[in-house]
Amino acid sequence: MRDFDALRRLLGVLVAAGVFRRDENGRYDPTPDSELLRSDHPQSQRVLLEVTPGDEHYDAWGEIETAIRTGGTAFDGRHGHSLVEHYRSHPTRDARSPTQ
């Protein structure tokens, strides 16, 4: 079973962030800003998203399909616990300084 509501919410966030736009027919299209996420773009910003939040965040993106299908979170799916629980169990890392 797929969770289309979760997918709609994810796309809505990406529209609000300027990564996609939604046309009058409800289809989603890339924006010029999303081109900067391509690894082959001469001014690519992709690496910033891959390293800034920390590996625990990046690894969670591997579970995005499961999160969309189930309505759960990708972080929980990847790590077996919430982001808050993760930082509680890893006190040397926190959301303000992800590269510690």
TORKOL-4160 file (C-alpha; in steps of 0.2 Angstrom, whole numbers, padded with zeros to 4 digits, m for minus):
100
<pt num="1" X="0000" Y="0000" Z="0000"/>
<pt num="2" X="0006" Y="0017" Z="m0004"/>
<pt num="3" X="0004" Y="0033" Z="0007"/>
<pt num="4" X="m0001" Y="0046" Z="m0006"/>
<pt num="5" X="m0004" Y="0058" Z="0007"/>
<pt num="6" X="0014" Y="0057" Z="0014"/>
<pt num="7" X="0020" Y="0059" Z="m0004"/>
<pt num="8" X="0009" Y="0074" Z="m0007"/>
<pt num="9" X="0016" Y="0082" Z="0010"/>
<pt num="10" X="0034" Y="0079" Z="0005"/>
<pt num="11" X="0031" Y="0087" Z="m0012"/>
<pt num="12" X="0022" Y="0101" Z="m0004"/>
<pt num="13" X="0037" Y="0104" Z="0007"/>
<pt num="14" X="0048" Y="0104" Z="m0009"/>
<pt num="15" X="0037" Y="0116" Z="m0018"/>
<pt num="16" X="0037" Y="0128" Z="m0003"/>
<pt num="17" X="0056" Y="0126" Z="m0003"/>
<pt num="18" X="0057" Y="0130" Z="m0021"/>
<pt num="19" X="0064" Y="0114" Z="m0027"/>
<pt num="20" X="0048" Y="0109" Z="m0037"/>
<pt num="21" X="0033" Y="0119" Z="m0044"/>
<pt num="22" X="0016" Y="0112" Z="m0046"/>
<pt num="23" X="0007" Y="0116" Z="m0062"/>
<pt num="24" X="m0012" Y="0119" Z="m0064"/>
<pt num="25" X="m0015" Y="0101" Z="m0068"/>
<pt num="26" X="m0007" Y="0095" Z="m0052"/>
<pt num="27" X="0010" Y="0089" Z="m0060"/>
<pt num="28" X="0026" Y="0093" Z="m0051"/>
<pt num="29" X="0041" Y="0100" Z="m0061"/>
<pt num="30" X="0059" Y="0105" Z="m0057"/>
<pt num="31" X="0063" Y="0123" Z="m0054"/>
<pt num="32" X="0079" Y="0132" Z="m0058"/>
<pt num="33" X="0084" Y="0130" Z="m0040"/>
<pt num="34" X="0083" Y="0111" Z="m0041"/>
<pt num="35" X="0096" Y="0111" Z="m0055"/>
<pt num="36" X="0109" Y="0116" Z="m0041"/>
<pt num="37" X="0105" Y="0099" Z="m0033"/>
<pt num="38" X="0112" Y="0090" Z="m0049"/>
<pt num="39" X="0129" Y="0083" Z="m0047"/>
<pt num="40" X="0134" Y="0088" Z="m0065"/>
<pt num="41" X="0129" Y="0106" Z="m0063"/>
<pt num="42" X="0144" Y="0118" Z="m0063"/>
<pt num="43" X="0138" Y="0127" Z="m0048"/>
<pt num="44" X="0131" Y="0111" Z="m0039"/>
<pt num="45" X="0126" Y="0113" Z="m0021"/>
<pt num="46" X="0122" Y="0094" Z="m0019"/>
<pt num="47" X="0137" Y="0091" Z="m0008"/>
<pt num="48" X="0131" Y="0103" Z="0005"/>
<pt num="49" X="0115" Y="0093" Z="0008"/>
<pt num="50" X="0125" Y="0077" Z="0009"/>
<pt num="51" X="0137" Y="0082" Z="0022"/>
<pt num="52" X="0130" Y="0097" Z="0032"/>
<pt num="53" X="0116" Y="0088" Z="0042"/>
<pt num="54" X="0128" Y="0073" Z="0046"/>
<pt num="55" X="0128" Y="0055" Z="0041"/>
<pt num="56" X="0113" Y="0050" Z="0052"/>
<pt num="57" X="0102" Y="0062" Z="0041"/>
<pt num="58" X="0110" Y="0057" Z="0025"/>
<pt num="59" X="0108" Y="0039" Z="0028"/>
<pt num="60" X="0089" Y="0041" Z="0032"/>
<pt num="61" X="0086" Y="0047" Z="0014"/>
<pt num="62" X="0089" Y="0029" Z="0009"/>
<pt num="63" X="0072" Y="0025" Z="0018"/>
<pt num="64" X="0062" Y="0039" Z="0009"/>
<pt num="65" X="0052" Y="0027" Z="m0002"/>
<pt num="66" X="0047" Y="0017" Z="0014"/>
<pt num="67" X="0042" Y="0033" Z="0023"/>
<pt num="68" X="0031" Y="0038" Z="0008"/>
<pt num="69" X="0023" Y="0021" Z="0007"/>
<pt num="70" X="0020" Y="0019" Z="0026"/>
<pt num="71" X="0018" Y="0037" Z="0031"/>
<pt num="72" X="0032" Y="0035" Z="0044"/>
<pt num="73" X="0048" Y="0044" Z="0045"/>
<pt num="74" X="0063" Y="0040" Z="0035"/>
<pt num="75" X="0074" Y="0043" Z="0050"/>
<pt num="76" X="0065" Y="0030" Z="0061"/>
<pt num="77" X="0065" Y="0018" Z="0047"/>
<pt num="78" X="0084" Y="0019" Z="0044"/>
<pt num="79" X="0089" Y="0020" Z="0063"/>
<pt num="80" X="0075" Y="0011" Z="0072"/>
<pt num="81" X="0072" Y="0026" Z="0083"/>
<pt num="82" X="0067" Y="0045" Z="0082"/>
<pt num="83" X="0079" Y="0059" Z="0078"/>
<pt num="84" X="0076" Y="0065" Z="0096"/>
<pt num="85" X="0080" Y="0048" Z="0103"/>
<pt num="86" X="0096" Y="0047" Z="0092"/>
<pt num="87" X="0103" Y="0063" Z="0099"/>
<pt num="88" X="0098" Y="0058" Z="0117"/>
<pt num="89" X="0108" Y="0042" Z="0114"/>
<pt num="90" X="0123" Y="0051" Z="0106"/>
<pt num="91" X="0126" Y="0066" Z="0118"/>
<pt num="92" X="0142" Y="0071" Z="0109"/>
<pt num="93" X="0132" Y="0075" Z="0093"/>
<pt num="94" X="0117" Y="0087" Z="0093"/>
<pt num="95" X="0107" Y="0096" Z="0079"/>
<pt num="96" X="0117" Y="0112" Z="0081"/>
<pt num="97" X="0134" Y="0104" Z="0078"/>
<pt num="98" X="0131" Y="0089" Z="0066"/>
<pt num="99" X="0150" Y="0086" Z="0062"/>
<pt num="100" X="0156" Y="0083" Z="0080"/>
